[in-house]
Amino acid sequence: MNNLLLVTLDSCRYDTFVEARTPVLDGFASVERRSAYASWTAPSHYNLLMGLMPHANQPGMHAAATYVRDFEQHARRLGFPMTAAMKAGLEPFYFPSFLRARGYFTGALVSFSALSPSSPLNRDFDVYRQMPAHNDMRAMLRELRFPADRPSFWLLNVGATHYPYATPDEDPAAWPRLVGVGGVFRELARDHSPVLPAFFDRDQMASLRARQVRAIEHLDGVFAELFALVPRNTWIVIMGDHGELFGEDGFFGHGPIEHTKVFEVPFLEGLVPAP
């Protein structure tokens, strides 16, 4: 059975990913443009752990046929037939529960409080940890372990591609500080609503999009380290959990937004490259 590693690049939209220079990931697999099932982190990861990867959004496909076709791909990823396993009965399907019942070690390393260990997602994981820094994927690599006596399942929620799109070597004092972006619940806890600014100008939007591109380019080097670290029988799926808006049609960010760019994500997968 293969190890399975799911990596979500938080808020990473397809076209910024394609614009970035990513020689390591280019050598790993071809990127597909897919659609997320949700427009923000928590529900997107809930769908993912229910076995629903970002979908191809193909016209003419019946929804049920799409689910069946996409679900059958898990047999290729895991290295064992899913049909007999599913007949054993596990409803609803939940990746950590399904794999743990079949002898897998299960772990998750997440970047944001929306996926914190107190969230409903934390079920049937042997390890579930929110990282001290949201934007340091390299620190996650130091936490990974693959027991020799059983296969492993890992979920890595990588936050460098999320606002403020910062790499770990950047001084936090240089991060963009947009009033009303992030920390809304902290403001409400102080018994007042955050004072929101007028919408951001075009130059700000272009600067923020460029920061996401740079974050992706930084992560490309970290993926080289990940590929060197994991065992050879590890299937890795890399995807955006949802997209991001940088001023298109008057939107910024993600969440309560209905727009193509907030659902359009990169998707690439394959067995880890041989050394």
VOLOZA-84532 format. One record per atom (N, C-alpha, C, CB): x, y, z; residue in three letters. Coordinates in steps of 0.02 Angstrom, whole numbers, padded with zeros to 5 digits, always signed. Glycine has a CB too. Layout:
% residues N
XYZAla...
END
This chain:
% residues 275
+00042-00059+00000Met+00000+00000+00000Met+00044+00062+00000Met-00048+00000+00061Met+00022+00113-00036Asn+00061+00175-00039Asn+00047+00219+00021Asn+00044+00213-00103Asn+00099+00257+00041Asn+00086+00315+00082Asn+00048+00366+00040Asn+00153+00345+00110Asn+00005+00405+00073Leu-00033+00457+00038Leu-00022+00523+00074Leu-00109+00439+00034Leu-00002+00573+00036Leu+00012+00639+00063Leu-00028+00690+00024Leu+00088+00656+00061Leu-00075+00724+00058Leu-00115+00777+00028Leu-00088+00844+00051Leu-00191+00769+00047Leu-00070+00886+00003Val-00042+00953+00019Val-00090+01005-00009Val+00030+00961-00010Val-00118+01047+00034Thr-00160+01102+00011Thr-00122+01167+00016Thr-00226+01105+00052Thr-00118+01203-00039Leu-00088+01269-00040Leu-00145+01319-00028Leu-00051+01284-00109Leu-00149+01345+00032Asp-00207+01383+00052Asp-00214+01446+00010Asp-00204+01401+00125Asp-00273+01456-00019Ser-00291+01515-00059Ser-00255+01520-00126Ser-00277+01577-00019Ser-00223+01467-00147Cys-00183+01470-00209Cys-00228+01461-00270Cys-00128+01415-00208Cys-00231+01511-00311Arg-00272+01506-00372Arg-00231+01481-00430Arg-00303+01574-00389Arg-00265+01454-00479Tyr-00231+01419-00534Tyr-00185+01464-00573Tyr-00283+01389-00581Tyr-00207+01524-00593Asp-00165+01563-00638Asp-00104+01593-00605Asp-00207+01619-00668Asp-00106+01606-00539Thr-00045+01629-00506Thr+00004+01571-00500Thr-00061+01658-00436Thr-00022+01510-00490Phe+00022+01452-00487Phe+00058+01442-00554Phe-00017+01389-00469Phe+00021+01448-00609Val+00050+01439-00675Val+00101+01494-00691Val-00005+01437-00728Val+00088+01554-00667Glu+00134+01610-00679Glu+00200+01601-00643Glu+00102+01675-00659Glu+00199+01568-00585Ala+00259+01561-00545Ala+00310+01515-00579Ala+00242+01534-00476Ala+00374+01527-00566Arg+00427+01483-00590Arg+00435+01426-00541Arg+00495+01523-00598Arg+00418+01365-00563Thr+00418+01306-00518Thr+00451+01246-00552Thr+00345+01289-00497Thr+00517+01249-00562Pro+00549+01194-00597Pro+00543+01126-00562Pro+00622+01209-00607Pro+00543+01126-00496Val+00537+01062-00460Val+00468+01032-00472Val+00549+01072-00385Val+00415+01071-00463Leu+00348+01045-00473Leu+00334+01031-00546Leu+00297+01095-00446Leu+00364+01069-00592Asp+00355+01055-00663Asp+00383+00985-00680Asp+00391+01108-00706Asp+00437+00966-00647Gly+00466+00900-00658Gly+00429+00844-00623Gly+00537+00900-00636Gly+00386+00863-00576Phe+00348+00813-00538Phe+00286+00789-00576Phe+00327+00841-00470Phe+00246+00836-00600Ala+00184+00818-00634Ala+00157+00879-00671Ala+00131+00792-00583Ala+00113+00866-00719Ser+00080+00920-00755Ser+00024+00948-00712Ser+00052+00894-00823Ser+00018+01014-00712Val-00034+01046-00672Val-00100+01046-00711Val-00014+01117-00653Val-00154+01032-00676Glu-00222+01036-00704Glu-00258+01095-00673Glu-00261+00970-00692Glu-00304+01123-00711Arg-00349+01174-00684Arg-00412+01139-00660Arg-00366+01230-00737Arg-00424+01142-00595Arg-00483+01109-00566Arg-00524+01159-00525Arg-00462+01048-00523Arg-00582+01135-00501Ser-00626+01178-00463Ser-00634+01151-00392Ser-00695+01184-00497Ser-00626+01195-00343Ala-00636+01176-00273Ala-00710+01168-00259Ala-00605+01227-00226Ala-00726+01129-00208Tyr-00796+01119-00188Tyr-00821+01176-00143Tyr-00804+01053-00152Tyr-00776+01217-00117Ala-00796+01270-00071Ala-00750+01330-00080Ala-00796+01246+00002Ala-00771+01387-00055Ser-00735+01450-00067Ser-00693+01472-00008Ser-00783+01504-00084Ser-00689+01431+00045Trp-00643+01448+00100Trp-00619+01384+00134Trp-00676+01495+00151Trp-00572+01393+00180Thr-00530+01338+00204Thr-00567+01281+00237Thr-00480+01365+00251Thr-00609+01295+00287Ala-00638+01241+00327Ala-00682+01194+00285Ala-00679+01270+00384Ala-00733+01219+00249Pro-00774+01173+00210Pro-00737+01139+00153Pro-00834+01208+00183Pro-00687+01173+00125Ser-00648+01142+00073Ser-00611+01080+00099Ser-00598+01193+00043Ser-00582+01086+00159His-00546+01029+00188His-00594+00975+00211His-00502+01052+00246His-00653+00994+00233Tyr-00702+00943+00250Tyr-00719+00900+00189Tyr-00767+00976+00278Tyr-00731+00932+00132Asn-00744+00894+00071Asn-00685+00851+00052Asn-00761+00941+00014Asn-00625+00879+00058Leu-00565+00842+00040Leu-00558+00778+00082Leu-00503+00887+00050Leu-00568+00784+00148Leu-00561+00726+00191Leu-00619+00677+00183Leu-00556+00747+00263Leu-00673+00699+00151Met-00727+00653+00133Met-00712+00618+00067Met-00794+00691+00128Met-00653+00629+00040Gly-00631+00595-00021Gly-00644+00634-00085Gly-00665+00531-00026Gly-00669+00696-00079Leu-00685+00736-00138Leu-00629+00784-00155Leu-00751+00774-00127Leu-00588+00765-00202Met-00535+00809-00226Met-00566+00864-00270Met-00482+00769-00266Met-00530+00920-00280Pro-00554+00969-00328Pro-00572+00935-00394Pro-00501+01025-00341Pro-00628+00955-00425His-00656+00919-00482His-00640+00954-00547His-00731+00911-00474His-00647+00918-00602Ala-00628+00943-00668Ala-00681+00990-00698Ala-00616+00886-00715Ala-00740+00992-00668Asn-00793+01037-00691Asn-00808+01028-00765Asn-00772+01109-00677Asn-00820+00966-00784Gln-00831+00949-00855Gln-00905+00952-00872Gln-00802+00880-00871Gln-00925+00992-00921Pro-00995+00992-00942Pro-01014+00924-00972Pro-01008+01048-00993Pro-01077+00907-00966Gly-01102+00844-00993Gly-01091+00784-00948Gly-01069+00832-01058Gly-01059+00794-00890Met-01048+00740-00843Met-01103+00741-00790Met-00978+00744-00811Met-01135+00684-00779His-01183+00678-00725His-01145+00682-00659His-01223+00612-00730His-01174+00716-00609Ala-01139+00725-00545Ala-01119+00659-00515Ala-01183+00764-00497Ala-01164+00610-00516Ala-01148+00545-00486Ala-01090+00512-00522Ala-01210+00500-00488Ala-01089+00518-00588Ala-01033+00488-00627Ala-00967+00522-00610Ala-01047+00494-00702Ala-00970+00587-00598Thr-00909+00623-00578Thr-00883+00598-00512Thr-00923+00698-00574Thr-00929+00590-00463Tyr-00908+00564-00398Tyr-00877+00495-00404Tyr-00967+00563-00350Tyr-00909+00451-00442Val-00884+00382-00449Val-00815+00382-00482Val-00933+00339-00489Val-00808+00419-00537Arg-00745+00421-00573Arg-00689+00449-00529Arg-00751+00462-00637Arg-00703+00504-00495Asp-00652+00534-00453Asp-00635+00490-00394Asp-00675+00603-00429Asp-00685+00456-00366Phe-00672+00414-00307Phe-00631+00353-00326Phe-00738+00392-00275Phe-00642+00327-00386Glu-00604+00269-00408Glu-00530+00284-00415Glu-00631+00243-00473Glu-00512+00348-00423Gln-00442+00367-00428Gln-00404+00354-00363Gln-00436+00441-00447Gln-00440+00348-00307His-00406+00335-00243His-00371+00267-00243His-00456+00339-00186His-00397+00219-00282Ala-00364+00154-00286Ala-00294+00162-00315Ala-00406+00105-00329Ala-00288+00204-00366Arg-00222+00217-00396Arg-00175+00251-00345Arg-00229+00260-00459Arg-00203+00298-00308Arg-00162+00334-00260Arg-00139+00289-00202Arg-00201+00393-00232Arg-00184+00248-00178Leu-00170+00208-00119Leu-00134+00142-00135Leu-00234+00193-00082Leu-00144+00117-00195Gly-00110+00056-00214Gly-00148-00007-00195Gly-00043+00054-00183Gly-00214+00000-00180Phe-00254-00060-00168Phe-00325-00046-00192Phe-00254-00079-00093Phe-00362-00099-00213Pro-00430-00089-00239Pro-00476-00060-00186Pro-00459-00155-00265Pro-00517-00013-00207Met-00563+00020-00160Met-00629-00018-00154Met-00576+00091-00181Met-00648-00057-00205Thr-00715-00086-00206Thr-00728-00132-00146Thr-00724-00126-00270Thr-00682-00179-00134Ala-00692-00225-00078Ala-00689-00188-00012Ala-00638-00280-00080Ala-00645-00138-00009Ala-00639-00101+00053Ala-00704-00062+00068Ala-00580-00053+00049Ala-00734-00034+00016Met-00795+00004+00027Met-00854-00041+00044Met-00812+00045-00035Met-00854-00104+00019Lys-00907-00150+00036Lys-00907-00168+00110Lys-00902-00213-00006Lys-00848-00160+00141Ala-00844-00173+00213Ala-00886-00124+00252Ala-00771-00170+00236Ala-00901-00067+00221Gly-00948-00020+00252Gly-00913+00032+00294Gly-00998-00057+00294Gly-00916+00094+00272Leu-00894+00151+00312Leu-00930+00211+00284Leu-00815+00160+00310Leu-00984+00229+00315Glu-01028+00282+00289Glu-01041+00333+00344Glu-01095+00253+00262Glu-01026+00396+00334Pro-00996+00422+00273Pro-00922+00408+00270Pro-01009+00497+00267Pro-00895+00407+00211Phe-00822+00398+00201Phe-00784+00456+00231Phe-00805+00390+00126Phe-00732+00440+00268Tyr-00688+00492+00296Tyr-00618+00465+00293Tyr-00709+00512+00370Tyr-00575+00499+00257Phe-00508+00473+00243Phe-00472+00449+00305Phe-00467+00525+00208Phe-00465+00489+00358Pro-00427+00465+00416Pro-00457+00402+00446Pro-00424+00519+00469Pro-00524+00398+00452Ser-00556+00339+00480Ser-00546+00278+00435Ser-00631+00352+00492Ser-00557+00288+00370Phe-00551+00234+00322Phe-00481+00205+00323Phe-00569+00258+00253Phe-00430+00248+00321Leu-00362+00224+00317Leu-00336+00198+00384Leu-00316+00279+00291Leu-00356+00230+00437Arg-00334+00206+00503Arg-00361+00135+00516Arg-00358+00253+00558Arg-00423+00122+00494Ala-00452+00055+00502Ala-00415+00003+00461Ala-00525+00056+00483Ala-00378+00024+00412Arg-00339-00021+00369Arg-00265-00020+00386Arg-00349-00004+00296Arg-00249+00005+00445Gly-00181-00001+00471Gly-00136+00059+00459Gly-00149-00059+00442Gly-00163+00113+00430Tyr-00123+00171+00416Tyr-00109+00212+00479Tyr-00157+00215+00364Tyr-00050+00242+00482Phe-00037+00297+00528Phe-00067+00360+00496Phe+00041+00306+00541Phe-00101+00402+00535Thr-00135+00461+00508Thr-00110+00524+00543Thr-00211+00454+00516Thr-00093+00575+00503Gly-00068+00637+00533Gly-00090+00698+00493Gly+00007+00636+00537Gly-00095+00755+00527Ala-00112+00818+00494Ala-00072+00874+00527Ala-00189+00832+00500Ala-00045+00918+00485Leu-00011+00979+00506Leu-00045+01037+00471Leu+00067+00976+00491Leu-00073+01083+00509Val-00114+01135+00479Val-00087+01204+00498Val-00188+01128+00502Val-00108+01254+00460Ser-00080+01321+00468Ser-00126+01371+00502Ser-00060+01348+00402Ser-00191+01359+00502Phe-00238+01410+00523Phe-00288+01384+00574Phe-00275+01438+00463Phe-00315+01431+00614Ser-00362+01413+00667Ser-00426+01383+00640Ser-00377+01473+00709Ser-00444+01398+00577Ala-00504+01368+00548Ala-00499+01292+00546Ala-00515+01395+00478Ala-00437+01266+00548Leu-00426+01193+00548Leu-00393+01170+00613Leu-00382+01173+00488Leu-00401+01208+00666Ser-00365+01194+00729Ser-00383+01125+00756Ser-00381+01247+00781Ser-00343+01099+00802Pro-00358+01033+00831Pro-00427+01029+00864Pro-00306+01015+00881Pro-00456+01085+00881Ser-00523+01084+00911Ser-00579+01082+00859Ser-00533+01145+00956Ser-00562+01083+00795Ser-00612+01083+00742Ser-00639+01012+00733Ser-00582+01109+00676Ser-00698+01005+00702Pro-00727+00939+00690Pro-00686+00895+00643Pro-00796+00946+00661Pro-00638+00925+00607Leu-00596+00886+00562Leu-00550+00838+00599Leu-00555+00932+00518Leu-00535+00854+00661Asn-00487+00814+00699Asn-00520+00752+00726Asn-00457+00856+00756Asn-00526+00701+00684Arg-00556+00638+00702Arg-00516+00581+00671Arg-00630+00634+00680Arg-00496+00534+00712Asp-00458+00475+00691Asp-00390+00493+00663Asp-00498+00436+00640Asp-00360+00546+00688Phe-00290+00562+00672Phe-00246+00540+00731Phe-00282+00637+00658Phe-00190+00508+00715Asp-00140+00492+00767Asp-00104+00555+00789Asp-00090+00440+00742Asp-00092+00601+00742Val-00060+00665+00756Val-00101+00719+00720Val+00014+00666+00732Val-00118+00773+00756Tyr-00152+00829+00725Tyr-00126+00892+00760Tyr-00232+00823+00731Tyr-00091+00934+00722Arg-00058+00990+00753Arg-00065+01053+00711Arg+00015+00975+00764Arg-00080+01109+00745Gln-00076+01175+00712Gln-00006+01202+00722Gln-00130+01224+00740Gln+00026+01222+00667Met+00095+01244+00669Met+00101+01313+00701Met+00125+01245+00599Met+00158+01326+00735Pro+00167+01392+00767Pro+00167+01449+00717Pro+00232+01392+00806Pro+00196+01439+00658Ala+00197+01490+00606Ala+00156+01466+00547Ala+00270+01507+00584Ala+00112+01509+00522His+00067+01488+00469His+00102+01480+00402His+00010+01537+00462His+00161+01510+00393Asn+00191+01515+00327Asn+00257+01478+00319Asn+00203+01588+00311Asn+00270+01428+00361Asp+00334+01393+00360Asp+00323+01319+00345Asp+00371+01402+00427Asp+00318+01302+00281Met+00310+01232+00261Met+00371+01191+00280Met+00297+01227+00187Met+00430+01221+00278Arg+00490+01183+00295Arg+00487+01156+00366Arg+00552+01228+00286Arg+00457+01193+00412Ala+00449+01168+00480Ala+00404+01106+00482Ala+00419+01223+00524Ala+00357+01101+00436Met+00314+01042+00433Met+00356+00980+00416Met+00259+01051+00381Met+00405+00988+00373Leu+00446+00930+00353Leu+00481+00899+00413Leu+00497+00950+00300Leu+00499+00941+00461Arg+00532+00915+00521Arg+00485+00876+00566Arg+00563+00973+00561Arg+00420+00884+00555Glu+00370+00848+00595Glu+00347+00783+00563Glu+00310+00893+00607Glu+00361+00774+00499Leu+00338+00714+00464Leu+00375+00652+00488Leu+00347+00722+00390Leu+00338+00598+00495Arg+00369+00533+00509Arg+00329+00479+00474Arg+00372+00520+00586Arg+00364+00427+00453Phe+00334+00373+00416Phe+00354+00307+00449Phe+00356+00375+00340Phe+00312+00280+00492Pro+00329+00216+00526Pro+00346+00162+00476Pro+00271+00193+00570Pro+00397+00123+00493Ala+00420+00072+00447Ala+00372+00012+00442Ala+00489+00047+00468Ala+00329+00003+00493Asp+00288-00056+00496Asp+00218-00046+00468Asp+00283-00079+00567Asp+00202+00013+00442Arg+00135+00026+00415Arg+00137+00086+00369Arg+00083+00036+00471Arg+00090+00090+00322Pro+00088+00149+00278Pro+00062+00210+00316Pro+00045+00136+00216Pro+00072+00269+00286Ser+00053+00331+00319Ser+00009+00374+00275Ser+00116+00370+00338Ser-00035+00411+00308Phe-00076+00462+00275Phe-00063+00528+00310Phe-00153+00443+00278Phe-00046+00580+00271Trp-00033+00646+00298Trp-00073+00699+00260Trp+00042+00663+00296Trp-00098+00747+00297Leu-00127+00808+00268Leu-00083+00866+00290Leu-00201+00818+00290Leu-00058+00905+00241Leu-00020+00966+00255Leu-00058+01025+00227Leu+00052+00961+00225Leu-00079+01070+00270Asn-00112+01133+00249Asn-00059+01188+00252Asn-00174+01150+00295Asn-00037+01210+00193Val+00020+01256+00187Val-00006+01327+00180Val+00065+01237+00126Val+00017+01373+00224Gly-00013+01439+00228Gly+00025+01496+00195Gly-00021+01456+00297Gly+00082+01482+00165Ala+00121+01538+00136Ala+00084+01572+00079Ala+00188+01513+00111Ala+00040+01535+00045Thr+00003+01564-00011Thr-00060+01601+00010Thr-00015+01509-00061Thr-00074+01601+00074His-00131+01637+00102His-00108+01708+00122His-00162+01599+00164His-00155+01755+00121Tyr-00139+01822+00146Tyr-00103+01817+00214Tyr-00203+01866+00153Tyr-00047+01852+00225Pro-00017+01905+00184Pro+00034+01881+00132Pro+00016+01955+00229Pro+00029+01816+00112Tyr+00072+01790+00058Tyr+00146+01801+00075Tyr+00054+01823-00009Tyr+00166+01779+00134Ala+00232+01794+00160Ala+00274+01730+00166Ala+00228+01828+00229Ala+00337+01734+00147Thr+00384+01679+00156Thr+00415+01685+00226Thr+00438+01680+00101Thr+00440+01630+00253Pro+00463+01632+00323Pro+00525+01675+00334Pro+00478+01563+00345Pro+00562+01691+00281Asp+00622+01733+00289Asp+00606+01807+00285Asp+00673+01715+00236Asp+00543+01825+00275Glu+00524+01895+00270Glu+00507+01923+00339Glu+00464+01903+00223Glu+00533+01982+00354Asp+00519+02015+00417Asp+00444+02030+00421Asp+00561+02081+00424Asp+00410+02007+00474Pro+00338+02022+00479Pro+00322+02096+00476Pro+00312+01994+00543Pro+00369+02139+00494Ala+00357+02211+00490Ala+00346+02233+00418Ala+00415+02249+00520Ala+00370+02193+00369Ala+00362+02210+00299Ala+00298+02181+00268Ala+00422+02186+00259Ala+00261+02141+00306Trp+00199+02112+00280Trp+00148+02166+00267Trp+00172+02060+00329Trp+00106+02158+00217Pro+00051+02205+00207Pro+00003+02203+00266Pro+00013+02190+00141Pro-00023+02260+00285Arg-00070+02264+00341Arg-00133+02296+00316Arg-00040+02304+00401Arg-00180+02255+00294Leu-00243+02281+00268Leu-00296+02277+00323Leu-00265+02241+00206Leu-00321+02334+00343Val-00370+02337+00396Val-00432+02297+00376Val-00388+02410+00412Val-00456+02255+00421Gly-00516+02216+00407Gly-00503+02150+00373Gly-00561+02256+00366Gly-00440+02134+00358Val-00424+02070+00327Val-00390+02027+00381Val-00377+02079+00264Val-00424+01975+00402Gly-00398+01933+00456Gly-00414+01962+00524Gly-00323+01923+00448Gly-00419+01918+00573Gly-00429+01940+00641Gly-00498+01969+00656Gly-00379+01990+00658Gly-00548+01954+00615Val-00614+01983+00626Val-00643+01961+00693Val-00661+01963+00569Val-00635+01897+00710Phe-00664+01873+00773Phe-00629+01905+00833Phe-00658+01796+00777Phe-00564+01918+00827Arg-00530+01953+00881Arg-00559+02022+00892Arg-00455+01959+00867Arg-00576+02056+00837Glu-00605+02123+00843Glu-00675+02119+00874Glu-00609+02157+00775Glu-00715+02070+00854Leu-00782+02063+00881Leu-00780+02047+00956Leu-00821+02009+00844Leu-00728+02011+00977Ala-00722+01994+01048Ala-00708+02056+01091Ala-00666+01944+01058Ala-00686+02110+01058Arg-00674+02172+01095Arg-00736+02217+01097Arg-00616+02211+01064Arg-00793+02187+01079Asp-00858+02222+01082Asp-00864+02278+01032Asp-00868+02249+01151Asp-00829+02273+00977His-00841+02321+00923His-00824+02289+00857His-00799+02386+00933His-00857+02312+00805Ser-00844+02285+00739Ser-00782+02319+00709Ser-00905+02296+00693Ser-00743+02282+00670Pro-00684+02313+00639Pro-00704+02368+00591Pro-00643+02260+00602Pro-00664+02420+00590Val-00676+02475+00543Val-00647+02455+00476Val-00645+02542+00570Val-00690+02446+00427Leu-00667+02421+00363Leu-00651+02479+00316Leu-00721+02376+00331Leu-00599+02471+00276Pro-00579+02525+00230Pro-00620+02524+00167Pro-00506+02519+00213Pro-00613+02576+00127Ala-00638+02574+00059Ala-00601+02519+00022Ala-00631+02643+00023Ala-00629+02496-00034Phe-00596+02441-00069Phe-00526+02461-00093Phe-00639+02418-00129Phe-00482+02411-00095Phe-00412+02423-00109Phe-00401+02442-00183Phe-00371+02362-00091Phe-00350+02482-00195Asp-00340+02505-00264Asp-00303+02453-00306Asp-00301+02571-00263Asp-00300+02467-00371Arg-00274+02418-00419Arg-00200+02402-00405Arg-00281+02444-00490Arg-00160+02452-00386Asp-00090+02439-00372Asp-00082+02393-00312Asp-00053+02505-00360Asp-00123+02403-00260Gln-00121+02358-00202Gln-00138+02287-00223Gln-00169+02382-00148Gln-00188+02279-00264Met-00209+02213-00286Met-00153+02178-00326Met-00273+02218-00328Met-00121+02215-00371Ala-00066+02187-00411Ala-00008+02167-00367Ala-00043+02237-00464Ala+00006+02208-00316Ser+00060+02193-00270Ser+00046+02129-00230Ser+00072+02251-00222Ser-00016+02121-00208Leu-00034+02062-00169Leu-00032+01999-00213Leu-00104+02071-00139Leu-00054+02005-00274Arg-00051+01947-00319Arg+00022+01927-00332Arg-00087+01963-00386Arg+00065+01977-00341Ala+00137+01963-00352Ala+00167+01928-00291Ala+00175+02028-00367Ala+00142+01945-00232Arg+00167+01913-00171Arg+00147+01839-00170Arg+00139+01949-00108Arg+00087+01823-00193Gln+00068+01753-00196Gln+00112+01714-00246Gln-00006+01746-00214Gln+00127+01745-00302Val+00171+01713-00351Val+00239+01699-00319Val+00180+01757-00414Val+00267+01747-00283Arg+00332+01737-00251Arg+00328+01683-00197Arg+00356+01803-00220Arg+00273+01679-00161Ala+00266+01627-00111Ala+00266+01558-00143Ala+00201+01637-00071Ala+00234+01551-00200Ile+00234+01487-00236Ile+00304+01469-00258Ile+00187+01490-00297Ile+00341+01518-00283Glu+00410+01504-00304Glu+00454+01483-00246Glu+00440+01566-00338Glu+00443+01513-00187His+00479+01491-00127His+00462+01418-00111His+00462+01536-00067His+00398+01401-00114Leu+00376+01333-00096Leu+00404+01281-00143Leu+00301+01330-00095Leu+00418+01299-00205Asp+00446+01252-00253Asp+00510+01221-00226Asp+00459+01286-00321Asp+00552+01261-00195Gly+00613+01235-00165Gly+00600+01190-00106Gly+00658+01292-00144Gly+00548+01205-00067Val+00531+01163-00010Val+00505+01095-00034Val+00478+01198+00035Val+00469+01095-00090Phe+00445+01032-00117Phe+00503+00987-00137Phe+00399+01044-00177Phe+00558+01015-00160Ala+00617+00974-00176Ala+00640+00937-00113Ala+00674+01018-00204Ala+00639+00971-00056Glu+00659+00940+00007Glu+00607+00887+00028Glu+00665+00994+00063Glu+00543+00901+00016Leu+00491+00852+00033Leu+00500+00788-00008Leu+00422+00881+00022Leu+00512+00796-00073Phe+00520+00737-00116Phe+00580+00695-00095Phe+00528+00759-00190Phe+00632+00728-00070Ala+00692+00691-00048Ala+00680+00657+00019Ala+00751+00738-00042Ala+00631+00680+00057Leu+00619+00655+00125Leu+00574+00594+00127Leu+00589+00710+00167Leu+00520+00594+00086Val+00469+00542+00094Val+00492+00476+00064Val+00403+00565+00062Val+00465+00420+00088Pro+00481+00355+00058Pro+00460+00353-00015Pro+00447+00299+00097Pro+00490+00307-00052Arg+00479+00304-00125Arg+00408+00285-00143Arg+00528+00256-00156Arg+00373+00248-00100Asn+00305+00227-00117Asn+00254+00277-00089Asn+00291+00156-00089Asn+00267+00341-00098Thr+00222+00393-00073Thr+00189+00428-00132Thr+00260+00444-00029Thr+00122+00427-00132Trp+00084+00463-00182Trp+00068+00532-00153Trp+00018+00425-00202Trp+00085+00584-00189Ile+00076+00653-00165Ile+00026+00688-00210Ile+00143+00691-00163Ile-00023+00720-00179Val-00072+00761-00214Val-00063+00833-00189Val-00147+00735-00203Val-00052+00879-00235Ile-00041+00950-00219Ile-00097+00990-00252Ile+00031+00975-00243Ile-00129+01033-00213Met-00187+01069-00239Met-00199+01133-00200Met-00250+01024-00237Met-00235+01180-00231Gly-00262+01235-00193Gly-00325+01212-00158Gly-00276+01296-00238Gly-00338+01236-00097Asp-00401+01218-00065Asp-00458+01263-00090Asp-00395+01224+00012Asp-00441+01322-00113His-00487+01369-00146His-00443+01422-00177His-00540+01401-00095His-00473+01467-00216Gly-00434+01519-00248Gly-00435+01584-00209Gly-00460+01531-00318Gly-00423+01639-00244Glu-00417+01705-00213Glu-00435+01758-00265Glu-00344+01717-00185Glu-00464+01812-00243Leu-00481+01868-00288Leu-00434+01925-00274Leu-00554+01890-00278Leu-00406+01954-00327Phe-00361+02011-00322Phe-00390+02070-00360Phe-00291+01994-00348Phe-00451+02087-00345Gly-00483+02146-00374Gly-00529+02132-00432Gly-00432+02192-00395Gly-00530+02071-00457Glu-00574+02055-00514Glu-00647+02068-00496Glu-00564+01981-00536Glu-00680+02107-00538Asp-00751+02122-00530Asp-00768+02150-00461Asp-00792+02058-00542Asp-00719+02184-00431Gly-00731+02217-00367Gly-00726+02172-00306Gly-00797+02247-00368Gly-00692+02115-00311Phe-00685+02069-00255Phe-00612+02064-00233Phe-00712+02000-00272Phe-00602+02053-00168Phe-00536+02035-00142Phe-00544+01978-00092Phe-00501+02097-00110Phe-00497+01931-00094Gly-00496+01877-00045Gly-00538+01818-00066Gly-00520+01903+00021Gly-00569+01786-00017His-00609+01726-00029His-00661+01721+00026His-00564+01662-00030His-00703+01670+00023Gly-00755+01661+00074Gly-00823+01673+00045Gly-00743+01708+00133Gly-00859+01724+00069Pro-00928+01736+00044Pro-00927+01771-00024Pro-00967+01779+00094Pro-00897+01737-00073Ile-00888+01764-00140Ile-00906+01711-00190Ile-00814+01789-00151Ile-00946+01729-00239Glu-00963+01683-00294Glu-00928+01708-00357Glu-01041+01678-00304Glu-00870+01680-00372His-00830+01702-00429His-00785+01645-00451His-00789+01766-00412His-00775+01639-00516Thr-00734+01584-00543Thr-00666+01580-00510Thr-00726+01591-00617Thr-00634+01637-00499Lys-00565+01637-00475Lys-00559+01616-00402Lys-00535+01706-00483Lys-00614+01615-00365Val-00611+01591-00296Val-00621+01515-00292Val-00663+01628-00254Val-00640+01485-00349Phe-00648+01412-00351Phe-00595+01379-00395Phe-00717+01395-00377Phe-00561+01416-00436Glu-00514+01388-00484Glu-00446+01376-00451Glu-00505+01436-00546Glu-00424+01313-00450Val-00363+01295-00412Val-00318+01250-00454Val-00382+01260-00347Val-00253+01250-00437Pro-00207+01202-00469Pro-00214+01133-00437Pro-00134+01227-00463Pro-00199+01082-00477Phe-00203+01014-00452Phe-00150+00973-00489Phe-00275+00983-00463Phe-00106+00940-00452Leu-00056+00897-00482Leu-00041+00840-00433Leu+00009+00936-00499Leu-00023+00782-00461Glu-00014+00724-00418Glu+00030+00672-00452Glu-00082+00693-00399Glu+00058+00627-00411Gly+00098+00573-00436Gly+00138+00540-00381Gly+00143+00597-00491Gly+00169+00484-00398Leu+00216+00453-00351Leu+00278+00497-00344Leu+00236+00382-00375Leu+00306+00498-00285Val+00364+00540-00274Val+00419+00522-00323Val+00389+00534-00201Val+00453+00572-00351Pro+00505+00557-00400Pro+00561+00514-00370Pro+00534+00622-00428Pro+00589+00470-00411Ala+00647+00431-00389Ala+00707+00477-00380Ala+00663+00375-00439Ala+00752+00462-00332Pro+00810+00505-00322Pro+00858+00502-00381Pro+00847+00485-00257Pro
END
